[in-house]
Amino acid sequence: MHKQPARLSLFLVTIPVVLVICAACGRGSSAGSIDTSAPAQSPPPAGTDTMTMLRGTVASATGGQIVVQTDSATVTVKLTEPFQVFDRAPSDLSQVKDNTFIGVTTVKQPDGSERATEIHIFPDQLRGLGEGSRMMTPSANGGPGNRMTNGSVSASRMSNGTVAGANGSKLVVQYAGGSQNVTVPANVTVTAIKPVPKTLGAGDHVVVIAKRQSDGSLASNRALITAK
C-alpha cells in the first residue's frame, strides 16, 4: 500500500488489527506530511495481535529482512512476499472522487472552519491507514497546529459533487466515529501514494507497516518512503 514530490513525514501508530490504520501525517506541521496517527515507534509487546508502524531509518537490508533504527530501538523486521514499497507522486483535485480514501492536512480558520493545505490520495492497498482525525504537532512559530484527517470522501456532501473548481470548494471526509468538513482551495497541493519498484536499502527513511507474529517477531509486506 513529490514538487520533485517532497517526501512524506508520517505520524506513527500501533493499532489493532481491525485496521483502523491510515497513513497520512507527520511529526510536525511542515508541508508534505502524511498521517499514520499518534506517535508510537517501538514495537508492541510480544503476544499482542496488532499492527504497528515503525518509523525510522533502514540500518541494514539483507536477504528477507531489514533492520530499522527508530528513535527508541533497533528493530528487525522479516519481509514477506510480495513486499511492496510506496512513495508519493504529484496528483490533482480531479482524482479526489466519491469514496476516495485520503489524508487531508488542514488549518483552522478564524471562523472555526478547516482549510485544506494538502491532500494525499491513498491506493486501495493502504485504504484505512491512519483513519481518524487528530491534531499534529504545533508549528514552531507558536501558531495553531495543523489537523490531519484520514478517511473517505463523501460525494453526497461535496459542493456540486466535486472538489475541483475555479474558487475551490468543500468536502466532507468520513472516518470511523465521525467526519470533518473541509474547505478546499483551488490551488491545494495534491499527491498520490503509489507503489514503486524500489528495493529498500541502508539509509532509507521509512514507515514499515508490520505485524507481530506468534513467535514474537515482526513481519511486513509494506513500507512507505518518508522524509527524515
Buried (B, 14 or more C-beta within 10 A) or exposed (E): BBEEBBBBBBBBBBBEEEEBBBBBBBBBBBBBBBBBBBBBBBBBEEEEEBBBBBBBBBBBBEEEBBBBBBEEEEBEBBBBEEBBBBBBEEBBBEBBBEEBBBBBBBBBEEEEEBBBBBBBBBBEBBBBBBBBBBBBBEBEEEEEBBBBBBBBBBBEBBEEEBBBBEEBBBBBBBBEEEBBBBBBBEEBBBBBBBBEEEEBEEEBBBBBBBBBEEEEBBBBBBBBBBBE
